[in-house]
């Protein structure tokens, strides 16, 4: 009997559409931060200003250090030497500051905060972007956990987005839904609805929604802040933006 390939194709498409819809409609599975963000991996953390993006990244870095003794680097390519000096007073001795990606050591956690400043979408054809592609590509071989932190993915280089197996959301605004990359629109809409259902603001900040594109499922976890976290550290990038170094970069964008 000749197979009806059109009928099989129609059924195959319907099954995948239903599975896609089920993943979006089902509630996320509760888990822990360690399970949601395994070491090594590459992840993007997105959300509104002040929603706790940097906080969850630093908490994950500290947890990794306590568990394995691994060091962490805080990548700040636009920070002046004076700002770096001030920041070093706020971070633990097992965390160092880098301004060049070649400085990232093997077997470490990399916090690439406000990544859009130096992994910008408009630089996707530059040698700098190709260098970043290579570092992301070999991050598993180098045994690194790379955490990109940005308000939304449209600012980021496309390859940085597609090569990240994990996308994490802190509370987004509806503007994030409207202006997100088209391929992530449904997922950020899910994140918006998810956080809208959490009425307690403190609980919102402790909560993270995670999409694992390798297994294609949503999880959620809550966490406390790193023990060294401070209000001054949370305002870190407002200070960097006010320096001459950052100012020259933003004019170029």
Secondary structure by P-SEA (a helix, b strand, c coil): cccaaaaaaaaaaaaaaaaaaaaaaccbbbbcccccccccbbbbbbbcccccaaaaaaaaaaaaaaacbbbbbbccccccaaaaaaaaacccccbbbbcccccccccbbbbcccccccccccccccaaaaaaaaaaaaccccccbbbbbccccccccaaaaaaccbbbbccccaaaaacccccaaaaaaaaaaaaaacccaaaaaabbbbbcccccbbbbbcccccccccccccaaaaaaaacaaaaaaaaac
